[in-house]
Amino acid sequence: MKYEIYCKNTLIGVLEINSDGQYKYTPNNEGVEVAKKEVSLIHEMQVKSDWREPIPFFKNRIDNAKRFSDGKIIAYHTDPFKMICIE
């Protein structure tokens, strides 16, 4: 699976999940710089990672969304982050 990660409609990165459940995150550096001026971003949203164990921030959102929707668009009204499944 692949998700685009947005903060207030600014693309800040792409999260990939492989068949083993490992995560790989690639930040959009321009978007990260814009978002950092408005909100506090966790470290994992700002740096590129290789395949690794799930990132809790993203895993919790995906797990919660699966309980209530198809998980294609994941967003809470309580914060500015949105995840859109693109694959």
N, C-alpha and C positions, 0 to 999 in steps of 0.2 A: 504494500500500500504506500501511497505517497500523499502527503498533505502540504498545502501551502499554509503558512502561518502568517496571520495579519495582526497588526496592532493599529486600531483606529483607521482601518482601510489602507494601511501602508504594509506592503509585503516585507516581512522581516526575516523570512527563511523558509526552508523546505525540510520537512521531516519524512524520512523513508523508514519503512518497517519491513524487514525481510521475513521469509517463511519460518525462520527460527525464532521470531519475536524480538530480534535485536533492532535497535534504533540507530539511525545515522542522521545527524542534523547538519545542514549547511546554511549558514546565515547569509542574508542579503545585506552586505555591509552598509550600503547607502540607506536602506530602510531602517536598519538598527540604529544608525546615527540619528535619524529623524525621530524615531520612537523614544530614544534615550532622553531627548529633550523634554518629553511630555510625561513619561512614566518610568518606573523602575523596572528594569528587565533582569530576570535571573541570569546567572552566568551561562547556563546551558543555551540560552537564546542568543548569546553574543559570540560564541566560538564554534568553530567547525569540529565535528567529532567523527571518529571512525565508527565502525559497527561496535555497539556496546549494549550493556544492559538497558532496559527501558528507562527513559527520563521520566521521573514521577509526575511532573507537571503535566506532560502530555498524556501519559498512560492513564492517569485518573480521569482526565476529560474524555478520552476515548471510551474507557470502561463505563463511565456514567452515561455517555451518549447512546451506547449500545442498549442500555436498559429502556430508553425512552424514545429512540428514533432510529433511523437507518444509519446514522453516524456520518452522513455525507457533509453536513455543515454543522460544526460544533461551536457554539457560542453561548456565553452567559451574559445576562443583562447586568451583572454585577461587576464586570471588568471589560477592558477594551480589546481582549484577545479573541480571535476567531480562527478556526481551523477548517479548511475546505479540502475535502478529498478529491484529488485530481487523477488518481489511478486506483 
